[in-house]
Amino acid sequence: MANRPRLRVAIFGGGMIANVHRRSALLAGAQLVAVLDRSPSDSARLAELWGVDQVYTDADQVLASGIDVLHVCTPNATHAGYAKKALAAGVHVICEKPLAVTSREADQLTELASARGLVAAVPFVYRFHPLVREIRARRMAGSFGPWWLIHGSYLQDWLASPSASNWRVDPAEAGASRAFADIGSHWCDLVEWVAGERIVELVADTATAIPRRPATSGPTFSNSLTSASAPLAEVKTEDIVNMAFRTASGVPGSLTVSQVSPGRKNRLWFELDGATGSAVFDQENPETIWLGQEAESRLLTRDPGHGSPEARRLSALPSGHVQGWAACFESFVADVYATVRGEQVEGLPTFADGARAARIVDAVLKSAQERAWVKVAGSEPGPADPSSQASAGSVPAGAPVRLEVPGSASQSNSQTEGTSVASD
Ligand SMILES: NC(=O)c1ccc[n+]([C@@H]2O[C@H](COP(=O)([O-])OP(=O)(O)OC[C@H]3O[C@@H](n4cnc5c(N)ncnc54)[C@H](O)[C@@H]3O)[C@@H](O)[C@H]2O)c1
């Protein structure tokens, strides 16, 4: 560290996920030099709470202050504006999902990041569970044979109460899709990346279980905490999505997404069934995976002493010392910073992955509206396995990239897979 200047970072937003970004940034050795919340008084309060010396009141001021990385942790509709400003100012960006509320904006951001040669990442952090990497490594080694079936669900219950509401319910703040853009996008990113498949067409059915909710916003991930006297407003975004899909290599799949499933807190679950074996991952029990075979099946426990190099690398704690979601964020942020420094890391989700998620969201909404199978734009033509796609990241694979890190020497980085390329 002696010769390595600490990265200077800023965080926009001060809510649930901003706190997680802050802890991850500090753990990765960064210096948090600026924060911005929704109003000057909120920004001042946040700066005091987080021990940030200078109080900033607007984004341009922050971006002109010589920061290396901006973390965008604000409601969805503000992501694209902040990310665009940061890229234009030559600042590397971590932008929360959904990258933008339209796929057009998400594509533009991806192009801008590529043109500027900046690191531009989206926290699809479930890729950073060590045992997720283990399944992926085994898939790449051919352990499961060709896939026959992909299925799973992502279920939550924090909007199951009719009195629960949040800015996510309002399309003006969150975009036209709620449950799918918010959590279905995580499942699709994870499963495509782990399975090495690409969803090319789908049919989706959306439903809104609770047609009216309080018009005021309550805290994220907290049931029924809005005021009982708040007026009710019509809910225009979906609580539930059921989707069937086909991948580029013809594998059939299905996904159920819900934010109204009582008792299910954050249950991202998938099963991949192949010709010679199956694999199951459950985000709420990430210390084991189920590996199925016709003759016998077993549970594999996370252990930094065993498994693929990536599973070991991301095992921050000894076996039996439960490691979960927060550690995914810590590993993700550490990998983004390593990439900013010109190191090569494996499997960093980029703006290109954020833009892909936006196109899947488009297809889901279109299919639900037309009650028909639709193609996912940008998925065809192409190989079944995104691992062989050369330019899946914000920077074309193999292209030499100038990584301009304010406050440190510019470095040339030959970006290959794992840096800005999301796939294998
Ligand atoms: N990657 C993940 O796993 C993950 C998990 C949770 C949330 N998220 C994403 O993070 C984002 C924030 O979600 P959250 O749960 O933290 O929400 P939240 O409501 O807890 O926090 C939002 C924060 O942004 C602030 N804010 C609102 N408008 C702003 C503006 N214009 N400028 C600056 N600050 C503003 C609010 O005051 C609040 O502090 C969302 O886009 C969400 O999808 C991602």
The ligand as an SDF file (V2000), in Angstrom:
LIG
                    3D

 44 48  0  0  0  0  0  0  0  0999 V2000
  -27.1900   -4.4020   -6.0110 N   0  0  0  0  0  0  0  0  0  0  0  0
  -28.0400   -4.7200   -5.0590 C   0  0  0  0  0  0  0  0  0  0  0  0
  -28.0290   -5.8570   -4.5960 O   0  0  0  0  0  0  0  0  0  0  0  0
  -29.0010   -3.6980   -4.5370 C   0  0  0  0  0  0  0  0  0  0  0  0
  -29.6670   -3.9020   -3.3220 C   0  0  0  0  0  0  0  0  0  0  0  0
  -30.5200   -2.8890   -2.8620 C   0  0  0  0  0  0  0  0  0  0  0  0
  -30.7230   -1.7300   -3.6050 C   0  0  0  0  0  0  0  0  0  0  0  0
  -30.0830   -1.5840   -4.8070 N   0  0  0  0  0  0  0  0  0  0  0  0
  -30.2900   -0.3670   -5.6240 C   0  0  0  0  0  0  0  0  0  0  0  0
  -29.7770    0.7470   -4.9260 O   0  0  0  0  0  0  0  0  0  0  0  0
  -30.5590    1.9100   -5.2050 C   0  0  0  0  0  0  0  0  0  0  0  0
  -30.9730    2.5610   -3.8910 C   0  0  0  0  0  0  0  0  0  0  0  0
  -31.7560    1.6490   -3.1610 O   0  0  0  0  0  0  0  0  0  0  0  0
  -31.9020    1.7320   -1.5710 P   0  0  0  0  0  0  0  0  0  0  0  0
  -32.5540    0.4660   -1.1660 O   0  0  0  0  0  0  0  0  0  0  0  0
  -30.6250    2.0950   -0.9310 O   0  0  0  0  0  0  0  0  0  0  0  0
  -32.9380    2.9450   -1.4350 O   0  0  0  0  0  0  0  0  0  0  0  0
  -33.1570    3.8830   -0.1830 P   0  0  0  0  0  0  0  0  0  0  0  0
  -34.4980    4.4730   -0.3420 O   0  0  0  0  0  0  0  0  0  0  0  0
  -32.8260    3.1560    1.0860 O   0  0  0  0  0  0  0  0  0  0  0  0
  -32.0450    5.0340   -0.3690 O   0  0  0  0  0  0  0  0  0  0  0  0
  -32.0650    5.9850   -1.4140 C   0  0  0  0  0  0  0  0  0  0  0  0
  -31.2250    7.1710   -0.9790 C   0  0  0  0  0  0  0  0  0  0  0  0
  -31.0560    8.0630   -2.0830 O   0  0  0  0  0  0  0  0  0  0  0  0
  -31.3360    9.4030   -1.6270 C   0  0  0  0  0  0  0  0  0  0  0  0
  -31.7410   10.2040   -2.7800 N   0  0  0  0  0  0  0  0  0  0  0  0
  -32.9650   10.2800   -3.3660 C   0  0  0  0  0  0  0  0  0  0  0  0
  -32.9120   11.0890   -4.4420 N   0  0  0  0  0  0  0  0  0  0  0  0
  -31.6340   11.5280   -4.5360 C   0  0  0  0  0  0  0  0  0  0  0  0
  -30.9610   12.3970   -5.4410 C   0  0  0  0  0  0  0  0  0  0  0  0
  -31.5790   12.9330   -6.4780 N   0  0  0  0  0  0  0  0  0  0  0  0
  -29.6360   12.6310   -5.2340 N   0  0  0  0  0  0  0  0  0  0  0  0
  -28.9740   12.0790   -4.1860 C   0  0  0  0  0  0  0  0  0  0  0  0
  -29.5770   11.2400   -3.2970 N   0  0  0  0  0  0  0  0  0  0  0  0
  -30.8850   10.9710   -3.4750 C   0  0  0  0  0  0  0  0  0  0  0  0
  -32.3850    9.2340   -0.5590 C   0  0  0  0  0  0  0  0  0  0  0  0
  -32.4670   10.3530    0.2980 O   0  0  0  0  0  0  0  0  0  0  0  0
  -31.8410    7.9830    0.1680 C   0  0  0  0  0  0  0  0  0  0  0  0
  -30.8220    8.3360    1.0730 O   0  0  0  0  0  0  0  0  0  0  0  0
  -31.7270    1.4370   -6.0630 C   0  0  0  0  0  0  0  0  0  0  0  0
  -31.4890    1.7630   -7.3970 O   0  0  0  0  0  0  0  0  0  0  0  0
  -31.7500   -0.0670   -5.8820 C   0  0  0  0  0  0  0  0  0  0  0  0
  -32.2280   -0.7600   -7.0020 O   0  0  0  0  0  0  0  0  0  0  0  0
  -29.2390   -2.5410   -5.2630 C   0  0  0  0  0  0  0  0  0  0  0  0
  1  2  1  0
  2  3  2  0
  2  4  1  0
  4  5  1  0
  4 44  2  0
  5  6  2  0
  6  7  1  0
  7  8  2  0
  8  9  1  0
  8 44  1  0
  9 10  1  0
  9 42  1  0
 10 11  1  0
 11 12  1  0
 11 40  1  0
 12 13  1  0
 13 14  1  0
 14 15  2  0
 14 16  1  0
 14 17  1  0
 17 18  1  0
 18 19  2  0
 18 20  1  0
 18 21  1  0
 21 22  1  0
 22 23  1  0
 23 24  1  0
 23 38  1  0
 24 25  1  0
 25 26  1  0
 25 36  1  0
 26 27  1  0
 26 35  1  0
 27 28  2  0
 28 29  1  0
 29 30  1  0
 29 35  2  0
 30 31  1  0
 30 32  2  0
 32 33  1  0
 33 34  2  0
 34 35  1  0
 36 37  1  0
 36 38  1  0
 38 39  1  0
 40 41  1  0
 40 42  1  0
 42 43  1  0
M  CHG  2   8   1  16  -1
M  END
$$$$
